[in-house]
């Protein structure tokens, strides 16, 4: 790492960028938008214009890639009352309602410049006017002004840089983003501005996508013409990655660090050729040197990926970054095809934010629109059956419990289909400019893109499966307890029946390669994979089931008492696709074995196997290679996604006591890496609990 | 033929090449004061009681066939990574008949076998069992007979005789030295270990500060007290 990068990095850690920030009172703007009865598209455009006007060009010492957020809050463009009224009138929104969880199609605009997009839009606008396409006119007028607002700020930045003698930056901004990037440096600057502008427009969880693919031509051309040495390219990339951490504390998420700034590396190209290249390698190297939480790296692999590439990944794991996350092309690409994605697009997949698979530039999927609580479904089923059967177990078979549970999953899934039949998304004229097809169609991306599917998480799958295995053994095989007594024990947290608790904990569990649990998991996952078959939203999209939990693993745990698996009341669920927290598993090999037993293709919305490894694993030099073998084993067995946390319980405990000593301690939370000390206690405690059974 | 095992642990990263499972055999003739697996010392089945009252039974008897079947469930992972099974303990050589049988079963399936031993076993046992393994981790704890007796309760000459055999028997091996503060971690001891190794591979294992953690669960006191 060069001295310049080191100094930029130090100043990010000291949050020096915060000194440039100010608050703006946006209330008058909102009042005006409401009073004037401004429509959604114009509001989005005015919001961006006002936000960018309020921004002040600011530069950190030594930086060469400009742009940093100086206004803390972006304007609210709709009042709560307005949104509530729309909901009351039957419209559903995904989270905040705006465009989110997506990756724009940065490449064409980096290549051609925003100026080219402007000409295209002017041309298209003339056409719409000739055709009398009012909606097209409205979209294009707003989109044009949005793009102009971004160019105006870039021009102010350029002039200010020139005034301050920052000739380097001024020269770059004289080219991009208006004109196409000619060099790797210009491409990075252009990307920085486009990405920054999305956040200013109100989009959040904005991914960066496959930067090793779309920035490669610039890198390659510079390298070939000897303009750029490898060391210089690394420095460029490192500065860009640092820039991803400049404004990230302002980015909205459930927890600090949950901002969706993902970078996808490797995999295959749109025409199916190997995509891992010198730039992919450089990205991994840069992350390893910087040890920052952003951007979050995902590495695409398949069964032919050599161990050496896995090792480049596990070297980062060894550094405790909680990424890369691994995604398996062998599973994901066919899964996306089955869901109707075209092969070329499927090969081009990235993730929305954490791990929900998305096609950059043309996916307006809402991949995390809601979740089905598996633990809640089982709890409801057991209560229902217990009431009907009282103590008369005669006649009741285990199969009826499982069948009832699956029916409850179906019922809840159907409810969600109904709930999200009609979803509106608030417009994003600027993000539409940099997404595929919007200008041609003269419609905002919020009205629909090529793909408009919704993703539904499944929370607490392992706890539910373990609970089924426990019910089967305790109630039906050993007849230790009747179903109705078991249900009452869940409410009392096993009070007075320590024998039932011990037996529940000892019952078969997922993660031990125990067919008694894994066979149940296969049936449950098989069912989950079909639960939305034939269901569509009114955008023409489908519903994709997944094994992710997002933050629901905390929320859904609060909704149920104790679980038949022996999970005590108040104890958290495991995040994503992972063994229940208190389960003594034989080890990660058996965990991988259990969690790759079900066919994961049909539940490929996203949701990685999440495992914890003690940091001493890397004390010996071959630890990196052994962990790489474990990931490879997962991939070869048909796993879809995997992420590994390298932590030490004692360190985490100490960080709770002395946060000041552990400011840089990184953990993987559910689909993203964050600084441990910046998380709420509940999330911290869940991570510590995950570590309890790790030697 | 059954063997008594107190733990099989998957994905042990410090017990040999590749991804391995380590089998911890129950029972040991030595009583090293710093032992971090006190439940591996007695040959009897014991109960560990955790602070929250949870009980864990330590020790389970396996037939060689049953244990081999269990271990071979991960044969694919072992083959992929060039890994295998490591026998540790306790002292594995204290159950030679079982070891002989299970190693031959694992061999039949092409699994790499390693053993980690104190070397505290009759020479006839050592010479019979050791050549059946692909790799040996041979502990070297102390090189002074009086100190060895004091800290481990055993006789150093037994170990030295076996090591002399090991050096010439052709099985690849490494010495392992657990560094114990105030016992064998001074410069003179380190120099002595290096001289003893005589160019052979030596791994120095840092003191495990959590070594005493399991004693209270067995109702025992950690002989070393608090070392930090």
Interface residues (C-beta under 8 A of the other chain):
Chain A: X513 X586 X587 X588 X589 X590 X593 X616 X617 X619 X620 X622 X623 X625 X626 X629 X630 X632 X633 X636 X695
Chain B: X8 X9 X10 X11 X13 X14 X17 X18 X19 X21 X73 X74 X76 X77 X80 X81 X83
